[in-house]
Amino acid sequence: KRTKRMNQRISIIIATDFLSWVPFITICMLHYLEIVDATPWYSIFSMVVLPINSVINPLLYNDFIMKNAATLVSRTNATISRVASSVRSAIVSSNSEEVTAPQNHIEMRDLN
């Protein structure tokens, strides 16, 4: 049972590393082969994609988070659902209220 759990954890770590690095390597190869000018992509990958991988890895190595991942995900989903429901109801109620703006008529006059 412990070996199976360890294999799952290693598989998840390898998958997240793969998903983070393969797009970057692909872009680099396309740039090297002069198919794509990837100069602007380097900053996006170095500031967004790769740091996300760096944040995810310690979470994957942490026993507490891995054991309680299902609970954390379900609580997060429940919170997101509540917030989305509140936003939807606020939008519906604001759309159902009839808002009439005052009609200001401004006449344009020659200033000459």
C-alpha positions in Angstrom: 0.0 0.0 0.0 2.8 2.4 0.9 4.6 1.6 -2.4 1.5 2.2 -4.4 1.0 5.6 -2.7 4.7 6.5 -3.4 4.4 5.5 -7.0 1.3 7.7 -7.4 3.1 10.6 -5.8 6.1 10.2 -8.1 3.8 9.9 -11.1 2.0 13.1 -10.2 5.4 14.9 -9.7 6.6 13.7 -13.1 3.4 14.7 -14.8 3.4 18.2 -13.4 7.1 18.6 -14.4 6.3 17.3 -17.8 3.4 19.6 -18.3 5.4 22.6 -17.2 8.6 21.9 -19.2 7.5 20.3 -22.5 5.8 23.4 -23.8 8.9 25.5 -22.9 11.2 23.0 -24.6 8.9 22.8 -27.7 8.9 26.6 -28.0 12.7 26.7 -27.6 13.1 24.0 -30.4 10.8 25.9 -32.7 12.8 29.1 -32.0 16.1 27.2 -32.6 14.8 25.8 -35.9 13.7 29.4 -36.8 10.1 28.4 -37.3 8.8 30.7 -34.6 10.2 33.9 -33.1 9.8 32.9 -29.4 11.6 35.9 -27.9 8.4 37.2 -26.2 7.4 33.7 -25.0 10.6 33.3 -22.9 9.5 36.0 -20.4 6.0 34.5 -20.1 7.3 31.1 -19.4 10.0 32.3 -17.0 7.6 34.6 -15.0 4.4 32.5 -15.1 4.6 28.9 -16.1 7.8 27.7 -14.5 7.1 29.5 -11.1 3.8 27.7 -11.0 5.6 24.4 -11.2 8.0 25.6 -8.5 5.0 26.3 -6.3 3.3 23.0 -7.0 6.3 20.8 -6.3 6.6 21.5 -2.6 2.9 20.9 -2.2 3.2 17.5 -3.9 6.1 16.5 -1.7 4.2 17.5 1.5 2.5 14.5 3.1 -0.2 16.5 4.9 -1.4 18.1 1.7 -1.3 14.9 -0.3 -3.3 13.0 2.4 -5.9 15.8 2.7 -6.0 16.8 -1.0 -9.5 15.5 -1.6 -10.8 17.5 1.4 -9.0 20.6 0.3 -10.3 20.4 -3.2 -13.9 19.8 -2.1 -13.8 22.7 0.3 -12.3 24.9 -2.4 -14.9 23.9 -4.9 -17.7 24.5 -2.3 -16.3 28.0 -1.6 -16.0 28.8 -5.4 -19.6 27.6 -5.9 -20.9 29.8 -3.1 -19.1 32.8 -4.4 -20.3 32.1 -8.0 -23.8 31.7 -6.8 -23.7 35.0 -4.9 -22.2 36.8 -7.9 -24.9 35.3 -10.2 -27.7 36.3 -7.9 -26.3 39.8 -7.5 -26.1 40.1 -11.3 -29.6 38.8 -11.8 -31.0 41.2 -9.2 -29.2 44.2 -10.6 -30.4 43.3 -14.1 -34.0 42.9 -12.9 -34.1 46.4 -11.3 -35.1 49.0 -13.8 -32.6 51.8 -13.7 -33.6 55.0 -15.4 -30.9 57.5 -15.9 -31.9 61.2 -16.1 -32.1 62.5 -19.6 -29.8 65.5 -19.9 -30.0 67.2 -23.3 -27.0 69.3 -24.1 -27.2 71.6 -27.0 -24.1 72.2 -29.0 -23.6 75.9 -29.8 -21.1 77.6 -32.0 -18.4 79.2 -30.0 -17.2 81.4 -32.9 
